[in-house]
Amino acid sequence: MTVPPTAVLFDLDDTLCEHRRTLAERLAAAADHADLALPFDADAVRAAFADVPTAATAHEFYTYLFAAAARRVGGDPSLAPRLATAFRVASDPAAVRFRPGATDALAAVRDRDVAVGLVTNGGRTTQSAKLAALGIEDAFDVRVFATPDRGLKPSAYPFRRALATLDADPARTLYVGNSLRADVTGANREGLRSVWYPTADERTPDPHPAPDHTLDTLADLPALL
C-alpha cells in the first residue's frame, strides 16, 4: 500500500498555467520586434531544450536555446542573441491562464492535511507576475524560484530547498510537472514521487525517464492523496 503524501510540490509553467499566446505566436512577435526572419519554428525550439547547456542568466539561456534550434534546422545561430533579447521584451509574463482543472486541483490539495509548494524555473520577478495574474500568490507554503546561478531544474538545488523549508520527506512528497527533462528527471533523482502532467505536444506512450504517475488531467491529482 502506498503511503499517503505529506507534501505536494507544483511546477508552474505548462503545469498550473499556460501562456495565452502559443509559443509560435510569441516567437513571431519576437522576430517582428527584432526585425528578423525567424530561422526555425516552435517544434524546433521544443526539441532544442534537450541541447541547452547550463546558463548563467535568462538571456543566456534563451540565446543557447535559439542557437540550438537554429542549428537543428540548418539556420544561422548568430541571430540567437538578438532574438533572445526580443523574445523577453515581447513576452508578457502576466499573459497566462490556468490549465484546465488547475484551480480545482490546487484547491483540493490545499483542503488536505499536506504542505503545498511551488518549485519553478524562472526568476522571482517574472514568475511572481504570473502568480499575481492568476491570483495564487498566497497559495503555497514555500515558493522556490530556480535560476541559473543556483541551478535550474533538474538540478538538485530547487527540490532540496523546498523539501528543507517544509521539513518534508522526499518519499512522501509528490512533485507535479509537465517536463520529463526538468520535472520528472529532477524529482526522480531526489527521491520524490514524480507526477507527470504533459501538454498535448509532450505526451508520449513511452516516457523516459518514467514518472511514478501520469495524469491525463489535473482533476485526477486528488486521487493520489
MDAnalysis code that builds the backbone (N, CA, C; Angstrom):
import MDAnalysis as mda
import numpy as np

u = mda.Universe.empty(675, n_residues=225, atom_resindex=np.repeat(np.arange(225), 3), trajectory=True)
u.add_TopologyAttr("name", ["N", "CA", "C"] * 225)
u.add_TopologyAttr("resid", np.arange(1, 226))
u.add_TopologyAttr("resname", ["MET", "THR", "VAL", "PRO", "PRO", "THR", "ALA", "VAL", "LEU", "PHE", "ASP", "LEU", "ASP", "ASP", "THR", "LEU", "CYS", "GLU", "HIS", "ARG", "ARG", "THR", "LEU", "ALA", "GLU", "ARG", "LEU", "ALA", "ALA", "ALA", "ALA", "ASP", "HIS", "ALA", "ASP", "LEU", "ALA", "LEU", "PRO", "PHE", "ASP", "ALA", "ASP", "ALA", "VAL", "ARG", "ALA", "ALA", "PHE", "ALA", "ASP", "VAL", "PRO", "THR", "ALA", "ALA", "THR", "ALA", "HIS", "GLU", "PHE", "TYR", "THR", "TYR", "LEU", "PHE", "ALA", "ALA", "ALA", "ALA", "ARG", "ARG", "VAL", "GLY", "GLY", "ASP", "PRO", "SER", "LEU", "ALA", "PRO", "ARG", "LEU", "ALA", "THR", "ALA", "PHE", "ARG", "VAL", "ALA", "SER", "ASP", "PRO", "ALA", "ALA", "VAL", "ARG", "PHE", "ARG", "PRO", "GLY", "ALA", "THR", "ASP", "ALA", "LEU", "ALA", "ALA", "VAL", "ARG", "ASP", "ARG", "ASP", "VAL", "ALA", "VAL", "GLY", "LEU", "VAL", "THR", "ASN", "GLY", "GLY", "ARG", "THR", "THR", "GLN", "SER", "ALA", "LYS", "LEU", "ALA", "ALA", "LEU", "GLY", "ILE", "GLU", "ASP", "ALA", "PHE", "ASP", "VAL", "ARG", "VAL", "PHE", "ALA", "THR", "PRO", "ASP", "ARG", "GLY", "LEU", "LYS", "PRO", "SER", "ALA", "TYR", "PRO", "PHE", "ARG", "ARG", "ALA", "LEU", "ALA", "THR", "LEU", "ASP", "ALA", "ASP", "PRO", "ALA", "ARG", "THR", "LEU", "TYR", "VAL", "GLY", "ASN", "SER", "LEU", "ARG", "ALA", "ASP", "VAL", "THR", "GLY", "ALA", "ASN", "ARG", "GLU", "GLY", "LEU", "ARG", "SER", "VAL", "TRP", "TYR", "PRO", "THR", "ALA", "ASP", "GLU", "ARG", "THR", "PRO", "ASP", "PRO", "HIS", "PRO", "ALA", "PRO", "ASP", "HIS", "THR", "LEU", "ASP", "THR", "LEU", "ALA", "ASP", "LEU", "PRO", "ALA", "LEU", "LEU"])
u.atoms.positions = np.array([
    [0.850, -1.200, 0.000],
    [0.000, 0.000, 0.000],
    [0.885, 1.248, 0.000],
    [0.590, 2.192, -0.887],
    [1.372, 3.414, -0.978],
    [1.077, 4.315, 0.212],
    [2.133, 4.829, 0.827],
    [1.970, 5.726, 1.964],
    [1.464, 7.075, 1.454],
    [0.429, 7.642, 2.077],
    [-0.100, 8.926, 1.600],
    [0.966, 10.016, 1.677],
    [0.967, 10.950, 0.732],
    [1.947, 12.033, 0.760],
    [1.644, 13.033, 1.863],
    [2.700, 13.673, 2.343],
    [2.539, 14.745, 3.318],
    [2.858, 16.109, 2.715],
    [3.319, 16.117, 1.458],
    [3.615, 17.370, 0.770],
    [3.384, 17.183, -0.725],
    [2.942, 18.256, -1.367],
    [2.761, 18.273, -2.815],
    [3.424, 19.537, -3.344],
    [4.329, 19.370, -4.289],
    [5.019, 20.487, -4.918],
    [4.585, 20.572, -6.381],
    [4.389, 21.799, -6.860],
    [3.946, 22.020, -8.234],
    [4.991, 22.790, -9.028],
    [5.121, 22.433, -10.285],
    [5.727, 23.294, -11.284],
    [4.687, 24.352, -11.663],
    [5.123, 25.430, -12.324],
    [4.190, 26.488, -12.710],
    [3.893, 26.462, -14.207],
    [4.887, 26.769, -15.046],
    [4.668, 26.930, -16.473],
    [4.297, 25.612, -17.139],
    [3.177, 25.615, -17.844],
    [2.658, 24.450, -18.572],
    [2.237, 23.319, -17.648],
    [2.143, 23.618, -16.347],
    [1.584, 22.663, -15.387],
    [0.348, 23.290, -14.745],
    [0.545, 24.290, -13.913],
    [-0.597, 25.017, -13.367],
    [-1.142, 26.042, -14.352],
    [-0.261, 26.615, -15.161],
    [-0.715, 27.652, -16.082],
    [-0.092, 27.475, -17.459],
    [-0.646, 28.185, -18.416],
    [-0.134, 28.195, -19.781],
    [-0.206, 29.615, -20.318],
    [0.638, 29.926, -21.286],
    [0.601, 31.240, -21.911],
    [-0.678, 31.381, -22.729],
    [-1.201, 32.603, -22.737],
    [-2.388, 32.870, -23.557],
    [-2.054, 32.815, -25.044],
    [-0.816, 33.170, -25.393],
    [-0.367, 33.044, -26.775],
    [0.474, 31.781, -26.913],
    [0.379, 31.145, -28.039],
    [1.183, 29.940, -28.277],
    [2.651, 30.317, -28.401],
    [3.507, 29.311, -28.287],
    [4.935, 29.553, -28.466],
    [5.200, 30.108, -29.862],
    [4.505, 29.582, -30.860],
    [4.692, 30.077, -32.225],
    [4.341, 31.563, -32.327],
    [3.287, 31.973, -31.659],
    [2.886, 33.381, -31.681],
    [3.909, 34.263, -30.974],
    [4.456, 33.767, -29.867],
    [5.450, 34.562, -29.139],
    [6.766, 34.653, -29.915],
    [7.130, 33.582, -30.588],
    [8.332, 33.620, -31.420],
    [8.154, 34.596, -32.581],
    [6.979, 34.589, -33.186],
    [6.711, 35.507, -34.291],
    [6.763, 36.953, -33.821],
    [6.235, 37.223, -32.634],
    [6.279, 38.578, -32.093],
    [7.714, 39.005, -31.825],
    [8.533, 38.086, -31.328],
    [9.938, 38.402, -31.070],
    [10.680, 38.680, -32.366],
    [10.440, 37.861, -33.377],
    [11.097, 38.063, -34.665],
    [10.694, 39.399, -35.267],
    [9.426, 39.755, -35.129],
    [8.958, 41.044, -35.639],
    [9.607, 42.193, -34.877],
    [9.704, 42.041, -33.561],
    [10.323, 43.088, -32.737],
    [11.789, 43.295, -33.107],
    [12.479, 42.184, -33.393],
    [13.906, 42.259, -33.733],
    [14.133, 42.510, -35.215],
    [13.047, 42.544, -35.994],
    [13.141, 42.721, -37.440],
    [14.015, 41.636, -38.063],
    [13.702, 40.379, -37.679],
    [14.439, 39.223, -38.168],
    [13.493, 38.251, -38.840],
    [13.984, 37.504, -39.788],
    [13.250, 36.364, -40.318],
    [13.478, 35.193, -39.368],
    [12.407, 34.635, -38.842],
    [12.539, 33.559, -37.863],
    [13.178, 32.346, -38.528],
    [14.335, 31.880, -38.017],
    [15.059, 30.796, -38.694],
    [14.583, 29.394, -38.332],
    [13.579, 29.274, -37.471],
    [13.101, 27.962, -37.045],
    [11.654, 28.112, -36.599],
    [10.990, 26.978, -36.369],
    [9.612, 27.021, -35.893],
    [9.545, 26.572, -34.436],
    [8.355, 26.579, -33.887],
    [8.175, 26.251, -32.472],
    [8.578, 24.812, -32.167],
    [8.356, 23.887, -33.108],
    [8.734, 22.492, -32.877],
    [10.251, 22.361, -32.704],
    [11.014, 23.118, -33.486],
    [12.475, 23.075, -33.354],
    [12.914, 23.603, -32.003],
    [12.232, 24.628, -31.509],
    [12.567, 25.180, -30.196],
    [12.274, 24.155, -29.104],
    [11.133, 23.505, -29.179],
    [10.800, 22.490, -28.164],
    [11.845, 21.366, -28.169],
    [12.237, 20.948, -29.340],
    [13.235, 19.879, -29.443],
    [14.586, 20.331, -28.927],
    [14.885, 21.628, -29.083],
    [16.202, 22.152, -28.713],
    [16.408, 22.242, -27.209],
    [15.359, 22.148, -26.412],
    [15.533, 22.201, -24.957],
    [16.517, 21.135, -24.488],
    [16.535, 20.004, -25.170],
    [17.444, 18.928, -24.786],
    [18.900, 19.276, -25.048],
    [19.157, 20.303, -25.855],
    [20.522, 20.657, -26.244],
    [21.100, 21.829, -25.452],
    [20.326, 22.408, -24.552],
    [20.731, 23.650, -23.895],
    [21.654, 23.355, -22.711],
    [22.853, 23.929, -22.701],
    [23.754, 23.753, -21.551],
    [23.342, 24.680, -20.402],
    [24.008, 24.540, -19.287],
    [23.742, 25.402, -18.140],
    [24.039, 26.854, -18.500],
    [23.102, 27.732, -18.152],
    [23.246, 29.154, -18.461],
    [23.326, 29.951, -17.171],
    [23.995, 31.094, -17.223],
    [24.159, 31.935, -16.037],
    [23.028, 32.931, -15.873],
    [22.350, 33.282, -16.965],
    [21.267, 34.255, -16.924],
    [20.135, 33.783, -17.834],
    [18.963, 34.413, -17.676],
    [17.831, 34.071, -18.535],
    [18.143, 34.400, -19.992],
    [18.793, 35.547, -20.219],
    [19.134, 35.912, -21.599],
    [20.087, 34.884, -22.205],
    [21.039, 34.430, -21.430],
    [21.969, 33.418, -21.924],
    [21.239, 32.114, -22.220],
    [20.289, 31.757, -21.370],
    [19.507, 30.540, -21.598],
    [18.782, 30.609, -22.938],
    [18.079, 31.722, -23.195],
    [17.352, 31.834, -24.455],
    [18.306, 31.929, -25.644],
    [19.467, 32.522, -25.448],
    [20.461, 32.552, -26.520],
    [20.900, 31.147, -26.874],
    [21.209, 30.340, -25.858],
    [21.587, 28.949, -26.103],
    [20.439, 28.189, -26.789],
    [19.221, 28.416, -26.291],
    [18.060, 27.699, -26.817],
    [17.835, 28.009, -28.292],
    [17.853, 29.290, -28.630],
    [17.571, 29.669, -30.017],
    [18.732, 29.296, -30.949],
    [19.953, 29.342, -30.440],
    [21.089, 28.890, -31.249],
    [20.976, 27.392, -31.535],
    [20.586, 26.628, -30.519],
    [20.420, 25.188, -30.701],
    [19.293, 24.890, -31.680],
    [18.201, 25.646, -31.590],
    [17.081, 25.450, -32.510],
    [17.504, 25.767, -33.942],
    [18.284, 26.838, -34.113],
    [18.756, 27.202, -35.447],
    [19.641, 26.110, -36.032],
    [20.530, 25.572, -35.213],
    [21.414, 24.514, -35.708],
    [20.632, 23.272, -36.112],
    [19.546, 23.001, -35.418],
    [18.744, 21.820, -35.736],
    [18.139, 21.888, -37.144],
    [17.891, 23.106, -37.615],
    [17.251, 23.244, -38.931],
    [18.199, 23.835, -39.967],
    [19.500, 23.908, -39.640],
    [20.465, 24.453, -40.574],
    [20.409, 25.956, -40.707],
    [19.868, 26.638, -39.675],
    [19.777, 28.097, -39.688],
    [21.024, 28.740, -39.120],
    [20.984, 30.061, -39.009],
    [22.126, 30.847, -38.539],
    [22.048, 31.057, -37.033],
    [22.886, 30.394, -36.238],
    [22.823, 30.555, -34.778],
    [23.290, 31.922, -34.292],
    [23.950, 32.701, -35.140],
    [24.430, 34.016, -34.699],
    [23.287, 34.991, -34.457],
    [22.073, 34.677, -34.918],
    [20.907, 35.526, -34.679],
    [20.342, 35.347, -33.274],
    [20.808, 34.321, -32.575],
    [20.204, 33.955, -31.293],
    [20.244, 35.060, -30.236],
    [21.357, 35.786, -30.045],
    [21.340, 36.822, -29.005],
    [20.292, 37.910, -29.237],
    [20.162, 38.374, -30.493],
    [19.154, 39.395, -30.786],
    [17.747, 38.852, -30.574],
    [17.530, 37.631, -30.995],
    [16.205, 37.046, -30.833],
    [15.891, 36.797, -29.360],
    [16.900, 36.418, -28.578],
    [16.689, 36.202, -27.144],
    [16.269, 37.492, -26.456],
    [16.914, 38.591, -26.795],
    [16.536, 39.884, -26.230],
    [15.112, 40.248, -26.618],
    [14.780, 40.069, -27.895],
    [13.451, 40.423, -28.384],
    [12.372, 39.537, -27.781],
    [12.690, 38.255, -27.562],
    [11.712, 37.322, -27.000],
    [11.304, 37.755, -25.599],
    [12.265, 38.183, -24.812],
    [11.961, 38.613, -23.444],
    [11.203, 39.932, -23.453],
    [11.551, 40.830, -24.371],
    [10.849, 42.112, -24.456],
    [9.404, 41.911, -24.916],
    [9.220, 41.023, -25.894],
    [7.901, 40.833, -26.491],
    [6.990, 39.925, -25.666],
    [7.534, 39.230, -24.690],
    [6.740, 38.298, -23.885],
    [6.224, 38.991, -22.635],
    [4.921, 38.919, -22.407],
    [4.302, 39.479, -21.208],
    [4.141, 38.348, -20.195],
    [4.892, 38.376, -19.098],
    [4.812, 37.256, -18.155],
    [3.446, 37.115, -17.498],
    [2.653, 38.193, -17.502],
    [1.342, 38.124, -16.864],
    [0.260, 37.605, -17.808],
    [0.598, 37.360, -19.070],
    [-0.391, 36.888, -20.047],
    [-0.533, 35.377, -19.965],
    [-1.015, 34.903, -18.828],
    [-1.151, 33.466, -18.589],
    [-2.567, 33.159, -18.119],
    [-2.911, 31.897, -18.210],
    [-4.202, 31.411, -17.711],
    [-3.981, 30.023, -17.123],
    [-4.906, 29.585, -16.291],
    [-4.801, 28.251, -15.703],
    [-4.972, 27.178, -16.770],
    [-4.223, 26.092, -16.634],
    [-4.518, 24.907, -17.429],
    [-5.806, 24.296, -16.893],
    [-6.559, 23.605, -17.742],
    [-7.833, 23.031, -17.291],
    [-7.663, 22.171, -16.044],
    [-8.535, 22.435, -15.067],
    [-8.534, 21.661, -13.831],
    [-7.555, 22.120, -12.783],
    [-6.717, 23.110, -13.099],
    [-5.670, 23.511, -12.157],
    [-6.230, 24.131, -10.886],
    [-7.225, 24.989, -11.013],
    [-7.758, 25.647, -9.820],
    [-8.395, 24.626, -8.877],
    [-9.145, 23.684, -9.427],
    [-9.784, 22.669, -8.584],
    [-8.747, 21.762, -7.944],
    [-7.718, 21.400, -8.705],
    [-6.680, 20.536, -8.155],
    [-5.932, 21.219, -7.026],
    [-5.588, 22.483, -7.236],
    [-4.872, 23.226, -6.197],
    [-5.738, 23.385, -4.956],
    [-7.012, 23.670, -5.144],
    [-7.925, 23.803, -4.004],
    [-8.070, 22.480, -3.259],
    [-8.150, 21.371, -3.992],
    [-8.297, 20.063, -3.362],
    [-7.080, 19.713, -2.529],
    [-5.891, 20.027, -3.043],
    [-4.662, 19.756, -2.293],
    [-4.608, 20.603, -1.038],
    [-4.980, 21.870, -1.175],
    [-4.938, 22.764, -0.012],
    [-5.959, 22.381, 1.052],
    [-7.004, 21.677, 0.654],
    [-8.002, 21.229, 1.627],
    [-7.544, 20.008, 2.413],
    [-6.466, 19.362, 1.947],
    [-5.947, 18.183, 2.648],
    [-4.882, 18.612, 3.657],
    [-4.560, 17.690, 4.537],
    [-3.551, 17.968, 5.565],
    [-2.167, 17.697, 4.999],
    [-1.778, 18.481, 3.986],
    [-0.462, 18.342, 3.365],
    [0.125, 19.733, 3.149],
    [1.448, 19.798, 3.113],
    [2.127, 21.049, 2.757],
    [2.066, 21.212, 1.239],
    [2.002, 22.459, 0.793],
    [1.871, 22.750, -0.633],
    [2.980, 23.712, -1.036],
    [3.725, 23.363, -2.087],
    [4.832, 24.209, -2.505],
    [4.873, 24.421, -4.001],
    [5.658, 25.399, -4.390],
    [5.901, 25.712, -5.794],
    [7.398, 25.630, -6.049],
    [7.788, 24.886, -7.063],
    [9.189, 24.814, -7.489],
    [9.202, 25.063, -8.988],
    [9.653, 26.249, -9.392],
    [9.555, 26.652, -10.783],
    [10.864, 27.232, -11.293],
    [11.211, 26.890, -12.512],
    [12.321, 27.578, -13.160],
    [11.871, 28.988, -13.533],
    [12.759, 29.956, -13.311],
    [12.424, 31.342, -13.647],
    [12.659, 32.257, -12.466],
    [13.021, 33.490, -12.763],
    [13.309, 34.466, -11.722],
    [12.083, 34.872, -10.933],
    [12.313, 35.382, -9.737],
    [11.226, 35.758, -8.832],
    [10.294, 36.794, -9.455],
    [10.869, 37.817, -10.112],
    [10.032, 38.882, -10.663],
    [9.093, 38.359, -11.740],
    [9.647, 37.606, -12.681],
    [8.837, 37.083, -13.782],
    [7.783, 36.101, -13.291],
    [8.182, 35.156, -12.468],
    [7.244, 34.134, -12.018],
    [6.207, 34.702, -11.047],
    [6.600, 35.668, -10.246],
    [5.636, 36.299, -9.335],
    [4.570, 37.058, -10.100],
    [4.941, 37.633, -11.252],
    [3.944, 38.314, -12.085],
    [2.884, 37.330, -12.568],
    [3.304, 36.122, -12.882],
    [2.343, 35.096, -13.302],
    [1.443, 34.695, -12.143],
    [2.026, 34.503, -10.958],
    [1.226, 34.133, -9.794],
    [0.206, 35.214, -9.467],
    [0.614, 36.480, -9.582],
    [-0.301, 37.585, -9.313],
    [-1.432, 37.614, -10.333],
    [-1.109, 37.379, -11.597],
    [-2.134, 37.377, -12.638],
    [-3.151, 36.265, -12.408],
    [-2.688, 35.156, -11.853],
    [-3.563, 34.020, -11.578],
    [-4.262, 34.128, -10.227],
    [-3.799, 35.043, -9.380],
    [-4.387, 35.215, -8.058],
    [-4.009, 34.133, -7.066],
    [-2.804, 33.550, -7.207],
    [-2.395, 32.452, -6.315],
    [-1.053, 32.764, -5.626],
    [-0.769, 34.054, -5.409],
    [0.494, 34.407, -4.744],
    [0.609, 33.753, -3.378],
    [-0.525, 33.578, -2.664],
    [-0.506, 33.068, -1.287],
    [-0.970, 31.620, -1.193],
    [-0.927, 30.905, -2.300],
    [-1.455, 29.540, -2.311],
    [-0.452, 28.498, -1.837],
    [0.805, 28.916, -1.569],
    [1.869, 27.945, -1.311],
    [2.549, 28.211, 0.026],
    [2.963, 27.126, 0.668],
    [3.705, 27.243, 1.919],
    [5.172, 27.561, 1.671],
    [5.648, 27.263, 0.469],
    [7.011, 27.620, 0.068],
    [7.000, 27.869, -1.434],
    [7.787, 28.843, -1.866],
    [7.957, 29.106, -3.298],
    [9.453, 29.150, -3.579],
    [9.899, 28.300, -4.483],
    [11.308, 28.275, -4.874],
    [11.398, 28.660, -6.351],
    [12.122, 29.745, -6.619],
    [12.325, 30.228, -7.977],
    [13.732, 29.821, -8.409],
    [13.804, 28.799, -9.231],
    [15.101, 28.257, -9.641],
    [15.697, 29.129, -10.744],
    [16.916, 29.555, -10.553],
    [17.605, 30.418, -11.512],
    [18.947, 29.793, -11.895],
    [19.519, 30.221, -13.026],
    [20.757, 29.581, -13.494],
    [21.917, 29.654, -12.512],
    [21.976, 30.710, -11.694],
    [23.125, 30.861, -10.814],
    [23.163, 29.792, -9.722],
    [22.010, 29.324, -9.279],
    [21.972, 28.284, -8.245],
    [21.596, 26.916, -8.795],
    [21.030, 26.898, -9.951],
    [20.683, 25.626, -10.570],
    [19.229, 25.532, -10.953],
    [18.976, 25.418, -12.252],
    [17.633, 25.189, -12.755],
    [17.277, 23.712, -12.633],
    [15.993, 23.421, -12.526],
    [15.589, 22.026, -12.638],
    [16.113, 21.477, -13.968],
    [16.675, 20.288, -13.987],
    [16.546, 19.212, -12.997],
    [17.639, 19.170, -11.919],
    [18.368, 20.242, -11.717],
    [19.404, 20.220, -10.677],
    [18.764, 20.015, -9.305],
    [19.569, 19.595, -8.368],
    [19.058, 19.224, -7.047],
    [18.590, 20.418, -6.229],
    [19.228, 21.589, -6.426],
    [19.002, 22.720, -5.528],
    [17.529, 23.058, -5.304],
    [16.720, 23.313, -6.347],
    [15.362, 23.777, -6.063],
    [14.515, 22.753, -5.318],
    [14.709, 21.479, -5.624],
    [13.949, 20.444, -4.927],
    [14.382, 20.363, -3.461],
    [15.690, 20.351, -3.234],
    [16.183, 20.254, -1.852],
    [15.804, 21.486, -1.034],
    [15.802, 22.648, -1.666],
    [15.430, 23.876, -0.954],
    [13.971, 23.792, -0.484],
    [13.080, 23.331, -1.349],
    [11.673, 23.217, -0.969],
    [11.477, 22.170, 0.125],
    [12.127, 21.019, -0.033],
    [11.993, 19.960, 0.970],
    [12.506, 20.408, 2.328],
    [13.643, 21.108, 2.331],
    [14.225, 21.560, 3.596],
    [13.329, 22.582, 4.270],
    [12.766, 23.503, 3.492],
    [11.895, 24.534, 4.063],
    [10.655, 23.918, 4.687],
    [10.113, 22.907, 4.053],
    [8.903, 22.250, 4.556],
    [9.202, 21.136, 5.542],
    [10.493, 20.787, 5.709],
    [10.892, 19.632, 6.505],
    [10.137, 18.395, 6.035],
    [10.132, 18.210, 4.704],
    [9.342, 17.148, 4.082],
    [10.211, 15.959, 3.717],
    [9.636, 14.778, 3.836],
    [10.283, 13.533, 3.430],
    [10.120, 13.377, 1.918],
    [11.208, 13.262, 1.161],
    [11.065, 13.118, -0.294],
    [10.147, 11.964, -0.690],
    [10.237, 10.849, 0.010],
    [9.450, 9.674, -0.337],
    [7.958, 9.889, -0.124],
    [7.615, 10.908, 0.657],
    [6.202, 11.213, 0.900],
    [5.818, 12.568, 0.292],
    [6.551, 12.949, -0.760],
    [6.294, 14.207, -1.450],
    [6.013, 13.946, -2.921],
    [4.910, 14.496, -3.418],
    [4.597, 14.445, -4.836],
    [5.156, 15.691, -5.514],
    [5.736, 15.503, -6.685],
    [6.123, 16.663, -7.495],
    [5.381, 16.584, -8.816],
    [4.595, 17.606, -9.114],
    [3.725, 17.628, -10.288],
    [4.314, 18.574, -11.324],
    [4.639, 18.042, -12.503],
    [5.221, 18.881, -13.546],
    [4.970, 18.304, -14.921],
    [5.202, 19.120, -15.936],
    [4.923, 18.715, -17.314],
    [6.143, 18.200, -18.075],
    [7.342, 18.543, -17.614],
    [8.553, 18.267, -18.380],
    [9.249, 16.995, -17.900],
    [9.484, 16.072, -18.828],
    [10.257, 14.886, -18.468],
    [11.679, 15.271, -18.098],
    [12.271, 16.180, -18.869],
    [13.671, 16.557, -18.660],
    [13.873, 17.311, -17.352],
    [13.060, 18.306, -17.089],
    [13.263, 19.153, -15.911],
    [12.570, 18.605, -14.671],
    [11.314, 18.190, -14.822],
    [10.498, 17.853, -13.656],
    [10.624, 16.394, -13.229],
    [10.376, 15.489, -14.158],
    [10.435, 14.071, -13.795],
    [11.872, 13.653, -13.481],
    [12.819, 14.081, -14.299],
    [14.218, 13.742, -14.033],
    [14.658, 14.267, -12.674],
    [14.395, 15.540, -12.401],
    [14.814, 16.139, -11.136],
    [14.154, 15.496, -9.941],
    [12.841, 15.265, -10.022],
    [12.128, 14.649, -8.902],
    [12.607, 13.228, -8.653],
    [12.777, 12.457, -9.729],
    [13.238, 11.075, -9.565],
    [14.615, 11.011, -8.909],
    [15.523, 11.878, -9.330],
    [16.877, 11.880, -8.769],
    [16.871, 12.151, -7.275],
    [15.932, 13.005, -6.821],
    [15.912, 13.394, -5.410],
    [14.975, 12.537, -4.571],
    [14.416, 11.506, -5.165],
    [13.600, 10.561, -4.408],
    [12.174, 10.993, -4.176],
    [11.709, 12.038, -4.897],
    [10.317, 12.438, -4.806],
    [9.472, 11.538, -5.700],
    [8.187, 11.496, -5.468],
    [7.272, 10.748, -6.322],
    [6.853, 11.666, -7.466],
    [7.305, 11.360, -8.656],
    [7.072, 12.237, -9.800],
    [5.690, 12.001, -10.408],
    [4.998, 13.109, -10.654],
    [3.666, 13.087, -11.259],
    [3.757, 13.887, -12.554],
    [3.636, 13.212, -13.664],
    [3.814, 13.847, -14.974],
    [2.469, 14.255, -15.549],
    [2.336, 15.554, -15.838],
    [1.116, 16.076, -16.451],
    [1.520, 16.794, -17.736],
    [1.710, 16.044, -18.819],
    [2.250, 16.638, -20.042],
    [1.230, 17.464, -20.799],
    [1.730, 18.395, -21.590],
    [0.882, 19.060, -22.566],
    [0.652, 18.094, -23.725],
    [-0.231, 18.471, -24.623],
    [-0.520, 17.609, -25.769],
    [0.736, 17.368, -26.604],
    [1.589, 18.389, -26.728],
    [2.807, 18.265, -27.518],
    [3.835, 17.344, -26.864],
    [3.771, 17.231, -25.532],
    [4.780, 16.465, -24.800],
    [4.384, 15.009, -24.568],
    [3.116, 14.710, -24.766],
    [2.631, 13.371, -24.421],
    [3.252, 12.308, -25.325],
    [3.682, 11.231, -24.716],
    [4.268, 10.108, -25.441],
    [3.905, 8.818, -24.715],
    [3.703, 7.713, -25.434],
    [3.310, 6.467, -24.764],
    [4.441, 5.799, -23.997],
    [5.681, 6.217, -24.246],
    [6.830, 5.580, -23.592],
    [7.754, 6.653, -23.018],
    [7.314, 7.332, -21.958],
    [8.111, 8.441, -21.427],
    [9.415, 7.975, -20.802],
    [10.448, 8.754, -21.018],
    [11.759, 8.472, -20.415],
    [12.361, 9.791, -19.933],
    [12.730, 9.854, -18.629],
    [12.583, 8.799, -17.620],
    [11.119, 8.557, -17.263],
    [10.856, 7.406, -16.719],
    [9.483, 7.046, -16.399],
    [9.022, 7.749, -15.119],
    [7.892, 8.436, -15.161],
    [7.347, 9.026, -13.935],
    [6.673, 7.963, -13.073],
    [6.478, 8.289, -11.809],
    [5.749, 7.377, -10.930],
    [4.261, 7.367, -11.263],
    [3.752, 8.514, -11.692],
    [2.339, 8.642, -12.050],
    [2.236, 9.537, -13.282],
    [1.237, 9.274, -14.105],
    [0.944, 10.125, -15.259],
    [-0.519, 10.543, -15.187],
    [-0.765, 11.835, -15.376],
    [-2.123, 12.365, -15.332],
    [-2.588, 12.760, -16.721],
    [-3.833, 12.399, -17.032],
    [-4.469, 12.904, -18.247],
    [-5.074, 14.277, -17.993],
    [-5.418, 14.528, -16.749],
    [-5.994, 15.796, -16.332],
    [-5.624, 16.046, -14.881],
    [-5.477, 17.309, -14.508],
    [-5.186, 17.630, -13.107],
    [-6.327, 17.257, -12.174],
    [-7.515, 17.036, -12.735],
    [-8.643, 16.611, -11.912],
    [-8.387, 15.251, -11.266],
    [-7.424, 14.478, -11.822],
    [-7.092, 13.168, -11.252],
    [-6.097, 13.243, -10.105],
    [-5.517, 14.422, -9.861],
    [-4.494, 14.533, -8.827],
    [-4.990, 14.170, -7.427],
    [-6.182, 14.614, -7.000],
    [-6.607, 14.274, -5.639],
    [-6.653, 12.782, -5.354],
    [-6.811, 11.961, -6.384],
    [-6.849, 10.500, -6.166],
    [-5.524, 9.978, -5.662],
    [-4.424, 10.720, -5.892],
    [-3.104, 10.295, -5.429],
    [-2.850, 10.660, -3.974],
    [-3.764, 11.418, -3.374],
    [-3.583, 11.845, -1.995],
    [-4.179, 10.852, -1.003],
])
